[in-house]
Amino acid sequence: MSHTFTAIDFETAQGKRYSICQVGLVRVENGKVTAQVNQLVCPPDNFYFYRNTEIHGISASHTCHSPTFASVWQQMKPYIQDQTVVAHNGAFDFSCLRHTLEYYKMEQPVYEQQCTYKIYRKGLADLCRQHNIQLSHHDALSDAMACARLYMLHLRSKG
């Protein structure tokens, strides 16, 4: 198993998976963090459902001058294309990426998907408490960093 991978997390503005409003990305190479992306993103029409804002604290006023996902994608793509990509509850994050790229009519990358929820079968906050990992839950960079640390623990346990 490679100790080189990218951990991602997305926060969304509303129920549509293409409504990414924050990107968290952590690149790990040979077991060391080599890059981080923490970017607010202006979702389509900068529209927010209040319950999403209650969860992550991001609102239209935070993202009205932020770039769209289409422009942020160019910075992210090298860390995703042909890489191992890890997310906690990957079904959500990988779906967000797919739907957002479809929304912007951009090509889907080829990558290997790994999910720390499937590996550990516990929620991110519980796992972080259990493994003494710092977490500011529902901040995309903090969630991605926690996911990266959990995946590194998993890789070490596999030898």
Beta strands, then each sheet from edge to edge (+ up, - down):
strand 1: 5-12
strand 2: 20-29
strand 3: 32-40
strand 4: 84-87
strand 5: 112-115
sheet 1: 3+ 2- 1+ 4+ 5+
end
